[in-house]
Amino acid sequence: MSGLRDRGNLLPAAKLALLVVGTLPFVPLQMLAVRRGWALSRRLPLVWHRVAARLLGVRITVRGAPAAERPLLICANHVSWLDIVVLAALMPVSFVAKSEVGTWPVFGTLARLQRSVFVDRQRRSATASQARDIAGRLGAGDAIVLFAEGTSSDGTLVLPFRSALVGAAHAALEAGDHPEVLVQPVAIAYTRIHGLPAGLAGRLEVSWTGEVDLVPHLLFVLRQASIDVSVLFGTPVVFGRGGDRKAVTLAAERAVRRMLAGEIAGHDISAETSDGASGPILKAAETG
């Protein structure tokens, strides 16, 4: 019995050690790929996140599919730092991250290697230039993930989406290279821990809000045998040149809220999700 207990105590350390060992060769290769602009810089993080998800015991269920067309801005709810591992394990993406993330030890480096776009949400004067940076990446064909709540939530409710950075989609249109941008709502729902329904208490434990320190939360995740998460890709909204960013943002927020609530309640939400092939069917409201 004591032997089993000892192995259980070592398990989080073993997971962390394997993750570190697997990351070491990735870092210099990804640095070189990013510096040289190789296509590998988009694919390599996908492999790393899939390995990380497996080591962390994160089991991902996908409902719907990401849109195949580009430019693509993904608007998702935000529950935990685990969201990054989950989404990046599904497809090549880059993230919009707050500027302070770039200063964090280890995680800041990983964010830069993920080719994240850093924004300063406290400086409203910088919003336009930041939107142009995101627009440039969208125009280059990158799928960009925006956690549109602007902060993390408890995994049960969706906070109001902020429209300012959704304006990046409009800036991409103004660049003149694309007649429209797709804005796809995505819901992330943590559903089970150790194979048992997470419930409100379990989702609160998985969530990483501003009051929770990163290291203890990382240790909590490492201690879990498995964490199940559903990723629901909603029907994309077509954001055309006459589109209203506030209307687009609200449509994405409502779609994410419906998908999250339906998944948590165990309802059939197939009508809300996209097959990724039939194309978007929602048009953004036009400005008057």
C-alpha positions in Angstrom: 0.0 0.0 0.0 2.8 2.4 0.8 4.4 1.7 -2.5 1.2 2.7 -4.3 1.0 5.8 -2.2 4.6 6.7 -3.0 4.0 6.3 -6.8 1.0 8.5 -6.5 3.0 11.2 -4.8 5.6 11.0 -7.5 3.1 11.2 -10.3 2.9 15.0 -10.5 6.7 15.3 -10.4 7.0 12.7 -13.2 4.5 14.5 -15.4 6.3 17.8 -14.9 9.7 16.2 -15.6 8.4 14.6 -18.8 6.9 17.9 -19.9 10.2 19.7 -19.3 12.2 17.1 -21.1 9.8 17.2 -24.0 10.0 21.0 -24.1 13.7 21.4 -24.2 14.3 20.4 -27.8 11.2 22.2 -28.9 12.3 25.6 -27.7 15.4 26.2 -29.9 13.8 24.7 -33.0 10.7 26.8 -32.6 12.8 29.9 -32.0 14.6 29.3 -35.3 11.4 28.5 -37.1 9.8 31.8 -35.9 12.9 33.8 -36.7 13.1 32.4 -40.2 9.4 32.5 -40.9 9.1 28.8 -41.6 5.7 27.1 -41.9 7.0 24.8 -39.2 6.5 27.6 -36.7 2.7 27.0 -37.0 2.8 23.2 -36.9 5.3 22.6 -34.1 3.2 24.1 -31.3 0.4 21.8 -32.4 2.5 18.8 -31.7 3.8 20.2 -28.4 0.3 21.0 -27.1 -1.0 17.5 -28.1 1.9 15.9 -26.1 1.3 18.3 -23.2 -2.4 17.5 -23.1 -1.7 13.8 -23.0 0.8 14.2 -20.2 -1.6 16.4 -18.2 -4.4 13.9 -18.6 -6.6 16.3 -20.5 -9.1 14.5 -22.7 -10.7 16.6 -25.4 -14.1 16.1 -27.0 -14.8 18.3 -30.1 -18.3 19.2 -31.2 -18.6 21.0 -34.5 -15.5 22.0 -36.4 -13.3 25.0 -37.0 -14.0 27.0 -40.1 -11.8 26.1 -43.0 -11.9 29.6 -44.6 -9.5 32.4 -43.7 -9.2 35.0 -42.3 -10.5 33.5 -39.1 -10.9 35.1 -35.6 -12.0 32.7 -32.9 -13.9 34.3 -30.0 -13.9 31.9 -27.0 -14.8 32.0 -23.4 -11.8 31.7 -21.0 -11.7 29.4 -17.9 -8.0 28.5 -17.3 -4.5 28.5 -18.7 -5.4 25.0 -19.8 -7.6 26.6 -22.5 -4.4 27.4 -24.4 -3.2 23.8 -24.3 -6.7 22.5 -25.3 -7.3 24.9 -28.3 -3.7 24.7 -29.6 -3.8 20.9 -29.5 -6.7 21.0 -32.0 -5.4 23.3 -34.7 -2.5 25.7 -35.5 -3.6 28.9 -33.7 -2.0 32.0 -32.2 -3.5 33.8 -29.2 -4.2 37.4 -28.2 -2.6 37.8 -24.8 -2.4 40.6 -22.3 1.0 42.3 -22.4 2.1 41.2 -18.9 2.0 37.6 -19.9 5.1 38.3 -22.0 7.0 39.2 -18.9 6.2 35.9 -17.0 9.0 33.5 -16.5 8.7 30.3 -18.7 5.1 31.0 -19.7 6.1 34.3 -21.3 8.6 32.5 -23.5 6.1 29.8 -24.4 3.6 32.5 -25.3 6.1 34.1 -27.6 7.0 30.8 -29.2 3.3 30.3 -29.8 3.5 33.6 -31.8 1.0 35.3 -29.5 0.0 38.9 -30.1 0.4 40.9 -26.9 -1.9 43.7 -26.2 -2.1 46.3 -23.4 -5.7 46.5 -22.4 -5.1 49.4 -20.0 -4.0 51.7 -22.7 -7.0 52.6 -24.8 -4.9 54.8 -27.0 -3.1 51.7 -28.2 -6.2 49.7 -29.2 -6.1 50.8 -32.8 -2.5 49.9 -33.4 -3.0 46.6 -31.6 -6.0 45.8 -33.7 -3.9 46.5 -36.8 -1.3 44.0 -35.6 -3.9 41.4 -35.1 -5.4 42.3 -38.5 -2.0 41.8 -40.1 -1.8 38.3 -38.7 -5.4 37.5 -39.8 -4.6 38.7 -43.3 -1.5 36.5 -43.4 -3.8 33.5 -42.9 -3.3 32.9 -39.2 -6.2 31.7 -37.1 -6.2 34.0 -34.1 -7.9 33.2 -30.8 -9.3 36.0 -28.8 -10.6 35.3 -25.2 -13.2 37.9 -25.7 -14.3 38.2 -22.0 -11.0 39.9 -21.3 -10.4 37.7 -18.2 -11.1 34.2 -17.0 -14.4 33.1 -15.6 -15.7 30.3 -13.4 -16.3 27.8 -16.2 -20.1 27.9 -15.7 -21.0 31.5 -16.8 -19.9 33.6 -19.7 -18.9 37.2 -19.0 -19.8 39.9 -21.5 -17.5 39.9 -24.5 -15.5 43.0 -25.3 -15.9 44.4 -28.7 -12.7 46.6 -28.9 -10.3 43.9 -30.2 -13.0 42.2 -32.4 -12.4 45.4 -34.3 -9.3 43.7 -35.5 -11.5 41.9 -37.9 -12.7 45.2 -39.3 -9.1 46.5 -39.5 -8.3 43.4 -41.7 -11.1 44.4 -44.0 -9.9 47.9 -44.2 -6.5 46.6 -45.3 -8.3 45.7 -48.6 -7.1 42.2 -49.0 -10.3 40.4 -48.0 -13.9 41.2 -48.5 -14.9 39.5 -45.3 -13.6 37.9 -42.1 -15.1 35.0 -40.2 -15.7 35.4 -36.5 -16.3 31.9 -35.0 -17.7 31.5 -31.5 -16.1 28.7 -29.5 -17.2 27.4 -26.1 -14.9 25.6 -23.7 -16.6 23.4 -21.1 -14.8 21.4 -18.4 -17.1 18.5 -17.8 -15.4 15.7 -15.8 -12.6 15.2 -13.3 -11.3 11.6 -12.7 -14.1 10.4 -14.9 -16.8 11.9 -12.7 -19.0 14.8 -13.5 -17.2 18.0 -12.6 -20.2 19.9 -11.2 -20.0 23.5 -10.1 -17.3 22.7 -7.5 -15.1 20.9 -10.0 -15.4 23.6 -12.6 -14.4 26.2 -10.0 -11.3 24.1 -9.2 -10.3 23.9 -12.8 -10.9 27.6 -13.4 -7.9 29.9 -13.0 -9.2 33.3 -12.0 -7.2 36.3 -10.8 -7.4 35.3 -7.2 -5.7 31.9 -7.8 -1.8 31.7 -7.9 -0.5 29.9 -11.0 1.9 27.4 -9.3 -0.6 25.9 -6.9 -3.1 25.7 -9.8 -0.5 23.9 -12.0 0.1 21.5 -9.2 -3.6 20.8 -8.9 -3.8 20.0 -12.6 -0.7 17.7 -12.4 -2.3 15.8 -9.5 -5.4 14.9 -11.5 -5.6 11.5 -13.3 -7.8 13.0 -16.0 -9.7 16.2 -16.9 -12.4 16.0 -19.6 -13.1 19.1 -21.6 -15.5 19.8 -24.5 -14.7 22.3 -27.2 -17.7 23.5 -29.2 -17.2 25.2 -32.5 -20.2 27.4 -33.3 -21.5 28.7 -36.6 -19.1 31.4 -37.8 -20.4 34.9 -38.4 -19.5 36.6 -41.6 -18.1 40.1 -40.8 -18.3 42.1 -44.0 -17.2 45.6 -44.8 -20.5 47.1 -43.6 -20.5 44.9 -40.5 -21.1 46.3 -37.0 -18.4 45.0 -34.6 -20.6 45.3 -31.6 -23.3 43.2 -33.2 -20.7 40.6 -34.2 -19.4 40.5 -30.7 -22.8 40.2 -29.2 -23.7 37.4 -31.6 -20.5 35.5 -30.6 -21.2 36.0 -26.9 -24.7 34.7 -27.1 -23.6 31.7 -29.1 -20.9 30.8 -26.7 -23.3 31.2 -23.7 -25.9 28.9 -25.3 -23.3 26.2 -26.2 -21.7 26.3 -22.8 -25.0 26.1 -21.0 -26.2 23.3 -23.2 -23.0 21.2 -22.9 -23.0 21.6 -19.1 -26.7 20.6 -18.9 -26.2 17.6 -21.3 -28.5 18.9 -24.0 -28.2 18.2 -27.7 -26.6 21.3 -29.1 -25.8 20.0 -32.6 -27.9 22.9 -34.1 -25.5 25.4 -32.5 -22.3 23.9 -33.9 -20.7 24.1 -37.3 -19.5 21.2 -39.4 -16.6 23.4 -40.7 -17.4 22.5 -44.3 -20.8 24.0 -45.2 -19.6 27.5 -44.7 -20.9 30.3 -42.4 -24.6 31.0 -42.5 -24.8 34.1 -40.2 -24.3 37.6 -41.5 -23.2 40.4 -39.3 -25.6 43.3 -38.9 -24.7 46.2 -41.0 -24.1 49.7 -39.6 -26.6 52.3 -40.4 
